[in-house]
Amino acid sequence: MGAAVGQVPEYIEMVVRWCKQNTRMPVITKLTPNITDVRKPARAAHAGGTDAVSLINTINSITGVDLDSFAPQPTIDGKGSHGGYCGPAVKPIAMNMVAEIARDPETHGLPISGIGGITTWRDAAEFMALGAGNVQVCTAAMTYGFKIVQEMIAGLENWMDEKGHASLDDIVGRATPNVTDWQYLNLNYVAKARIDQDACIKCGRCHIACEDTSHQAITSMVDGKRHFEVIEAECVGCNLCVNVCPVENCITMEPLAAGAMDQRTGKPVSPIYANWTTHPNNPMAKVAAE
């Protein structure tokens, strides 16, 4: 059943409970992403006795506007409306919501069916690592045909054999404990970007991104020659250069060992874990200390 009508928790719990009372079939509650906190409808469905939840449904969207007719596309008799955005673009949103339900104490252990942009075996494995017991495929099948599912299965089997995973139980939920809220990330973890000069094709995208929108921490010229290298004293480890580089593994983030000197701050890297909840710049932390 789809739980999209307002996503009011009381409504969802009521409908799920009714379905459970009036069918012998398993009830899987499908959750919409068009909501602020997906955990609330998941908790309501769980309270109603749902056998599992599936997520995500499509995202409300307008994908384009015809600049001649000034109508949203696709256009029906001169008018357009929002539609359901799906496919690879929604995968990050779907994985976050799967992880939120998987790690929520109130829904922990609730079976999850993952949906959203699953196109390769790696996509399926990532969803499962975040807590999905199985995955569903629609857009990829529409694009490539049903054969894509067999290719996913074969790829997943090969990867599991290579890594020594005997069954899916070995990977389902393995990444969930490593998902945390941003305020608990270790502020004393320091990493610097490194550019593999042998792999670098000298396209300059890393320099442009860093120079124009980040920390001016990558050179463009060295000794009069086109050369891209990280200026360690300026690098804050934001990861932007890794994201824009077109060559896989050409730019990597390398952590500094505890005790090593951070050239940007002029201080050694602390081995002590610290997060935003304890940071002196956090006004709530100061209030708590008082």
Secondary structure, 3 states (H helix, E strand, C coil): CEECCCCCHHHHHHHHHHHHHCCCCCCEEEECCCCCCCHHHHHHHHHCCCCEEEECCCEEECCCEECCCCEECCCECCECCCEEECCHHHHHHHHHHHHHHHHCCCCCCCCEEEECCCCCHHHHHHHHHCCCCEEECCHHHHHHCCHHHHHHHHHHHHHHHHHCCCCHHHCCCCCHHHCCCHHHCCCCCCEEEEECCCCCCCCCHHHHHHHHHCCCCECCEECCEECCCECCCCCCCCCHHHHHCCCCCCEEEEECCCCCEECCCCEECCCCCCCHHHCCCCHHHHHHHC
